[in-house]
């Protein structure tokens, strides 16, 4: 029994790696074979994930297979697989979305000259992400954490002939690295105090004895720095909207559903460890809240359909962190799961529109007849309703769980922020939906053949359209039905947690209030964008000050630009350049110049007039005589 | 010994420094040669005095050699001075250097 589990886990992990190696080394010239291989590999991963879930879903004991990888003194670092409810759930989510997105990419990326490379990178990502999910210790997790970052960089810059795409890739890589440095320092701090990086060992209450309370807080906050970078939280949140330069399926997979959720996953993974320090939890709660609100305001003014979903991803990740940090393990993980489903769906629907109309502008899509794309639009509306937290969709249940956790906090400000976030989320999500459903000028209806001609101009084969629509429908199912599984999931996840989940008081008014806030957002969006003779300009866009503040991302990017220019370019870099030019160059030049000068002086001695030479000789001899004989 | 050995050494030293001064300071090749001769003779005087002091003939024998060397040195030196004079048209050592 043990062996079958291990074999299944290893097969699931290594199949995408094998696919990646084969694609990059042998099969670059045959893109369709690459696509098939990659999809087959990730399908195998999904199969093994489901098998593992079926075998171990009911058992409360986590399984760990580890071998020693590195032993030095009393430090031991292992490598292996760790199977518990959380990692199994995440593995299924990751494998499922990977598979659907790769199938979808068959249509979206058809005809792209880099198709083989695309599938190679996708396999690399699948391998790294699955291994990250199943890592039994922090070091292994960190290695795959970085590999996931690498594949993110490669895929954002996939269309590298586009300058902005390469810039965005670089920005994403550098900003997440910034967090990862903190993460690495945190790992080292834990290693120094605990001598061990195993996730199971870190999650016991005995860890608190090994640390000073302040050191523990610092270690947790450093690890949280990695989460901030990877999950694009405040203050490192601006890389994610730029990452939308990549192909849309990549955004759906990496930058909404799985990779950015890795940060939240890490938080959940180390949840008992994190909850040892109330101070750190408070900081995490504050960071999550700030990110949630900031990103929601940014999403209210942009017209780029992918940007809206990117901001909403940041916002929802912040929301998950709020749930976790306010003490509800289940709420955070549940929201992570449902969010992965509906956000991937949102991006894939957006991809259909972008692919069809060749623009990212939601107003232009609406005017060009976006509502004729019935299936994607219905799916997107469903997913947006889930995002807004409207019953009976999955997002309603998970949001409600987070809200309950927030309501249990002594300070009501967190709940207030959560409700405000729910209102803003519903507003910006339905702003987009209404702008596509009810455009102000419908060119499609005045000239219906126009759309058809447009559609035919692509001359897309029927199978490609189908292949893009099937994943939408598949993803719509969990969006509709995942909420019903709440109690099952709760008992399933609670089995993996060492400490007891705090019992939250049941507040009957809370779901009503939360969905009331969401409904208010929806109605406001209807008044401003949906109804006939609607102004089609949001309340946030009326004032130039707020519009530019939100559109410029609260000037965070400007601030970083200025910081880099002033402090790093003009301060630090100039200081270093000056030091290099004057101290190091000066020393080397001085050495050279000194050699030449002394050479000249010595050469003058032997080119001197004969009598001076004679005089020197005598002087030397006399002084030597004085020295030796007196 | 009527004259004390110390006096001989003082004389020899004075002669030596005279020759040195002449050889280093005078800007004339012939005078440089002369200075050299005087320094050789100073050494010879010291040898003769030592020979007298210790009643040994070695010093006097050496002086004969010195005189022979000095004579040959003068002949070679004068030939070089002639060559220098032919090249530069003067016996000034500075002219020799500038040609260099």
Interface residues (C-beta under 8 A of the other chain):
Chain A: X607 X608 X609 X610 X611 X614 X615 X618
Chain B: X20 X23 X24 X25 X27 X32 X93 X94 X96 X97 X100
